[in-house]
Amino acid sequence: MHRRTFLSVLGTGLAVTAAGSPAAAAEAEQYPPTITMPPGVQPDGIVMSGQSPHAFVSSRHDGAIYQADLQFGTVTPVRPGRFGQQARGLALGRHGPLFVAGGTGHHMIEVLDYSTGELLASYPRFHHRSDVNDVVAGTSAAYFIDAINPELYRLQLGHDDPLPVAATRVPITGDLRYRWGTNANGITGTPDGSAFLVVQAVTGNLYRVTTDGASTRVDLGGERIPGGDGLHLRYSTLYVAQSRTGTVTKIELNEAGTTGQVAAHITDPRFVAPTALTEHHNILYLTNGGRPFHPGTIENIGLP
């Protein structure tokens, strides 16, 4: 099971420069290589929905949420889309709430009952212009990033995940300086769970950000990750979806997440606009954003 969690602080045709294990490749072959989303859906976020081989998938276009069966390749709606709303990054809380980053929609944050799709809470934008595009959740809080405004938004969770009345704004300070274009675009935890990792799409830089917003640039030996989007951490290995270049980059990090080395650039003809990653039984799954003449898909990419 994979959930985008951050416990310590919060309470196939692949061309790669490093190959995965034969066992992982054999396991990946037991599941469909591609799952096609319904027409018009632009998949953006993905997160596993517990022990079963199901994943929640968000639609950037209208805020709809779907559940994909990774074993049989079927897709069923959990919540219908609505005019003026988006659904971007997803995270599943400890007791089941599904946290939804609302992008540029009317609500910057939504929280759903993962089993019914019922809206439990929504939070309005702090700014006239916002793009709240990803989230990471743990035992005591969920943190959201904004690609336009240099802030984290924190939902502090109580016992059994009761939701707060309002989100808390945490200004981002230090090395991560916002500029014109898409800024913070993906978030996950560091290997030791002491801070966050945030990718800035417009510069291709990776940053370590603490819960109080202090940021320092991660030393990647001069490498950049242009168009970096969704992040997936597997032990000390970070996978970065790059929507603009159709690439997934694999980075080996130290435990604190202060330095890293690019280990592989993964490409595939199926990658049109990779946006997010999750993992099930040693298989990475990638959401592939819909473009004209290219339907939105979920791609099984094994474990490169």
ABEGO torsion letter per residue (X at the ends): XBBBBBAAAAXXGBBBABBBBAAAAAAAAABBABBBBBBGBBBABBBBAEABBBBBBBBAAAGBBBBBBAAAGBBBBABBBBBGBBBBBBBBBAAGBBBBBAEABABABBBBBAAAGBBABBBBBABABBBBABBBBBAABBBBBBAABBBBBBBBBBBGGBBBABBBBBBBBEABBBBBEBBBABBBBBAAGABBBBBBAAAGBBBBBBAAGBBBBBBAGGBBBBGBBBBBBBEABBBBBBAAAGBBBBBBBBAAGABBBBABBBBBAABABBABBBBBGGBBBBBBBBBBGBBBBBBBAEBX
